[in-house]
Amino acid sequence: MAIVHLVSVSKRYGATVAVEDFSLDIADGEFVTLLGPSGCGKTTTLRIVAGLVEPTSGRIRFDDQDVTDLPPRKRNIGFVFQTPALFPHLSVADNIGFGLSVKKARKDQIAARVDEMLTMVGLSGYGARLPAQLSGGQQQRIALARVLATDPRVLLFDEPLSALDKNLRDSLKYSILDLQRRTRKTAIYVTHDQSEAFAISDRIVVMNAGHAEQIGTQTDIYLHPQTPFVAEFIGANNGLPGKVTGTDGSGDDERSVVSAGGLTLRARPRAGVGPGDEVLVYLRPENLVVLPDGDGAGYDNVVDGTIERVIFEGPTAQLRVDVAGRELRVDVSGGRRLELIQRHGRVRLGFNDLTLIPVTAAAAPPPTS
C-alpha cells in the first residue's frame, strides 16, 4: 500500500495539451476515480502514474519515494486494462502465477498464491481451464487476480468494465470494490461512467480538458458543483443564465433573488456571489415537483408551464415543460409517474433546491487539489 502524490503533472504532445498542471494526493488505501468524457486526460494521467507515459513536467511519488523516472516494472503497480489480455495458451492458474514466475518465486509459493487468488475472486476450481472457456466477467476477475497475486503497492484500473454488458458491469464493479476493501490497496480507477464512479469511489476527480474541475465525494460533486462543466456533466440539469438582483430574508431564511430566463427565483446564497453578479442557475430535474392545481405552499419557487412532451422511462417519467419560453426537464418517480403519462396542458412546478454558479467560474482556472 502507498500514499500517491501527483505534483504539478503535465503532458504535452507538441501543441496538444493532454494533462495540464495536475496535482492530487491519494491517501493510503483510498479508492479514487478519475471521471470525465473521452479526451479529458484521465487515461493519460493514469498511465503517467503507471510509468507507461513520461510526463512533460511534474513528479510522481509513492509515499516518500520519487518514482517519476522509474520504469513500470520497478514501481510495483498492478494495472488492470480495458480487456483482460490473458495469455490464451496458458491455463487460468498459469495466467495468475505468471508475474510470480517472472520474479522467480518457488513453485509451491506460486501454487499457494494462485489458490488464494482464485478463492478471493470467487473462482476456486477454475485453475485448469483456458481463458477461452471463461465468460467475459470471469476473464476480468482472473486479470484482477493476476494483478493482485504480485502484491502491488498501487492498483490502477483503466475502464476495466467498458467491454462488458450493463448487468455484468453492475455486479462486477462491486466485486472490484470488495477486493479493494479486503486488500486495502490504494486504487486509482478511470471511467467515463458516472454510475460506476458514484458506486465505488471514496473520492471522485471530475476531469475536463486535462484539468481537475472538481475533487470531492459523490455528494459534494452532485449537490454542490463548483463549475458549469461539473453541473452539466454530472447527472441531468436544467441551466438558466441569470443575474442576482438582491437578497430576501435573514439568517437561515436568507435567499438570493435571481432574475433568470424571465423568472424571478429565490436561492440559498452562495459565498462570494451578491447583487449585480451574473450567474448560471441549475435545477436538478428530480427536485422539480408537479403540484396540485393552485398549490404552492412550502416552496421557495413556484412556476407555471405547459407540458410539451412526456417520456416514459420505466422507473421515471420525464416531462418536458415549457416555462416562460424555456424548456425544463422534470423527472417524476413512484406511482405519480403513471398518473402523468397522459398528462398534457398546464402544470404548476414547485422547487427549493437550485445551484448558483458565478459566470466567472467558467473562465477561472479550475482547482487541481
N, C-alpha and C positions, 0 to 999 in steps of 0.2 A: 504494500500500500504506500501511497505517497501524496504529498501536497503538490499540486501542479500550479506553476506560475507562468503566465504568458505576459511578457513585459514589452509593450510598445511594438508588437509584431506587425510587420508589413510585408506584402508580397506583390511585386510588380512584374508584369511580362511586357517589357517595352513601355509603351504608353498606357497599357491597360493595368488598372489597379484592381487586384483581386481581394486583398486584405489591406486595411489602412489603419495603422497605429492602434492595434487591438490589444487591450490588456484585460486579464482575467485571473483571479485567484480561485482555485478549486480546493476545497478542504479535503482532508484525508477521509476516504470512504464516501464522499459525496457523489451523487448522480446528477450531472449537469447535461442539459440538452441544448445543442445549437439548432435553432429553429429558424427557417426562412425559406423564401422561394428559390428556384433554380438560379444560379449565378450570383448569389448573395455573399459567397465566400466561406460558407460553413465547412464544406468538404476540404477546401484548401487549408483552412485553419487546422482541421483535424489531421491532415497529412503533414503539416508542419510539426505538430506535436509528436507524430509518429516518426519523423525523420525522413519521410518519403519525399518531402518538398523542402527545399532550403529557403529560409526567409531572406528577403532582401535586407531587412533590418529587424532589430529586436532580439530578445533572448527567451529561451525556454528553460525552466528549472523544475526538476523533481526534488522536492524538499530543498536542501541547500546545494544540490548538485546541478551545475550548468550542463545541460545535455544538448545544447544548440548544435554543436559541431560533432556530436556522436552519431554514427550510423544506426539505423533501426535495430540491428541485432544486439547492440550494446546498450540500448535503452531499457530493455526488459519490459516491453509493452506487449499487450495482446490486441490484435487488430481483427475485428470481425467485419468482413466485406459484405457488399450487397448480395452477392451469390456465395454459396458455401465454399466453392473452389476446393472440393475434396479430391484427393487422388483417386481416380476411378478404378485403378488396378489394385489398390490396396484395400484390405478389409477395414471395417469401422474401427476395430481395435488398433490396427497399424496406423490409420489416419490420426487417431487421438494420440498415440505414442510417438508420432513422427518427430516432434520437436524435442522430446526427451532423448530419442535415439541420436539425434544430431548432437546433443550435449553429452553423449557417451555415458548416459545413465545405465546402470546394471539392468539386465533383462527382468529380474524379479521385481525391481523397483518400478520399472515401466509397467509390468503386468498389474501390479497392485494399484498404481496410479490410474491406469485405464479403467479398472473395475470401479474405482472410486468415482471417476468422472461419469461413467455410464450410469451409475446409481444416482448421481447428482442431477443429471439431466433427464432422468426417468426412462432410460433405455437399457436397463440391465438385460443381458441375454442377446443383445444385438451385435456383439463384438465380431462375430464371424461373417456377418453379412457384408455385401459390397454396397457402395453408395447408391448404385442404380436400383437396389432393392428397397430403398427408403423413400418416403414421401418428402416433399419439399420442406415441410416443417421439421421432420426428423433429421434431414440433412443439415439444416441450420443449427439444430441443437447439437449435432455432432461437431460442427465447426466451432461452436462455442465451447464444447468440452475440450477440443483440441487446443484452443487458446488457453483455457483455464488450467490445463494439465501442466503447463510450464511455470505456473505460479507467477504471473506477470505483476509488475508494480501498478500498472495503469491499464484499464480496459478501454478500448476505442471501438466505437460502432459506427460504420458508415452506411446508414439506411439499410440495416440488415433484414428488414421485413418488406421492402418495397416490391420484391418479386412474388410475394405470396398473396393469396386471395384474402378478402376482408375478414372472414371469420377466423382464419388461421392467424392473421396478424393480431386480431383482438385477443386471442388466447396466448400467443407466443410472447407478446410484449410483457405480459405479467410473469411469464416464465423467466424472461431476462431480468426483470426487476427482482424476482425472488432469488435468483442465483447471485445477483449483485449484492443483495442484502445478506445472504448467507456467507458469502466470501468476504464481504466488507471491502471490496476493491473500489478504488477511485475510478469513476467511469465518466467518459465523455461520449455522448450519443448525438448523432447527426440525423435529422429528419426534416421533411417538409410537411409532415402530417401532424396537425395540431392535436388530434386526439391522442396520438402516441405520446407526444411531449407532455401533455397535461396528465396523462395516466401514470407515468413512471418517474417523473423528474423531481428532484429536490429543488432545483432552480432551473429556469429557462433563460437562455440568451436569444433574444429576437434579433436576427441579423438582417441587414439591408445594405447593399452596395459596399460590402466589405467592412461595415461598421457594426458595432453593437448598438442597436436602437434603444433597447431597454433590457435590464437584467433584474430578475426577481422571481418570486414564487408564482404559481398559477393564478392565485387570487390577485396578487399585485398587478400582474400584466393584464388580466381580464377586466378587473374592476377599476384600475387606475392607470390606463395607458398614458404615457408621457409624450408621445409624438403622434401626428396624424397617421404615419405608416403603421404603428402598432395598433391604433384604434381601428384601422380599416383592414389590417391583415388578420388580426386575431378575432375569430368569430364573425358574426354579421353585425353591421352597424348602419344606422341612418345618420348621415352627416349633413349639417347645415352651416353655411357661413353666417356669422353674426357679429354683433358688437355689444359690449357691455354698456348699458345706458345709465345704470345706477345701482343702488342697493336697497333692500327692503328688510325690515325686521332687525332684531339684535340678538346677540348671544347664540344659542343653539338654533334659533329660528331665523338667523340672518340668511338672506338669499341675495345672490346677484341677479339683477334684472337684465335680460338679454333680448335684443331685437334680432330675430333670425328668420329668414325666409318668410317675412310677412307676419310672423308670430311674435308675441311678447311672452317670454318664458322666464321661469324662476329656477335658479340652480344653486346648489351649495357653493359657497365661494371657493375659489382656488387661490392658493398663495401666489402673490405676485401679479394677479390679474385684477384690474379695477376698472372703474368707469372710463370710457373712451377707448379701451383696448379692443382690437379686433380678435375674434376667436373663431374656432370651429366647434360646433356643438354636436355631440354624438349621443344618439339614443339607441340603446340596445332593443331589438325587436321584441324580446321576451319581457321587457319592462313596460311596454305599452299595453294597457288593459282596455278591452272593449267594455264600455259602461252601459248599464241600462239607460234607456231614454230619459234625458233630463237630469241624470245623476252626475255627481262630480265631487261629492264630499270626500275629504281625506286625501286629495291630490293637489300638489302644488300647481300642476298644469292640466288643463282640460281643453281639448281642441275638438272641433267638429270637422268631419271629412266625408268623402264618398268612396265606398268600396268599388274599386275598378276591376279587381280580379281576386279569386280565391284559389289557392293551390293546395290540394290535399296531399300531405307527405307521409301519412300514416300516423306517427306519434304526434305530429303537429299539423295545423292548418295555417298556411301562410297567406295573410291578407295583404293586398296592395291597396293602400288607401291614399286618395288624393286629398291633401290638406293644404289649402291656400296655394294651389297650383304646383305643389311638390309631392312626389310620391314617397310615402313612408311604408316600410315593411313592418307588419305586426305578426308575431308568432303566437299562436294560441294552442294550448295543450289541454289534456284531460277531456272530460265529456263536453266541455264548451266548444271544442273544435268541431264536433259533429253538428252542433246547432248552427254553426256559421258557414257550413259548406255551401248552402244555397242562399246565403245572405247577400243582398245587394242594396244599393242605395245609401242613405245617410247613416253615419255611425259616429258615436262620441268616444274619444280616447282619453284616458287619464294616465298620468305618469309623474313620478317624483324624481327618479334617478336619471341624471344625464351628466355628461362629462364635458367640461370646458378645456380646450387646449388652445393656448395662445398661438396666433398665426406665426409668430416668430419662432416657435418650436419646429416649424417645418424647415426653416433655414439654418437654425442653430446647430453647431457641431454636436452629434449625439454622444451620450455617455459611453465610456468603454470599461468601466469597472464599478 
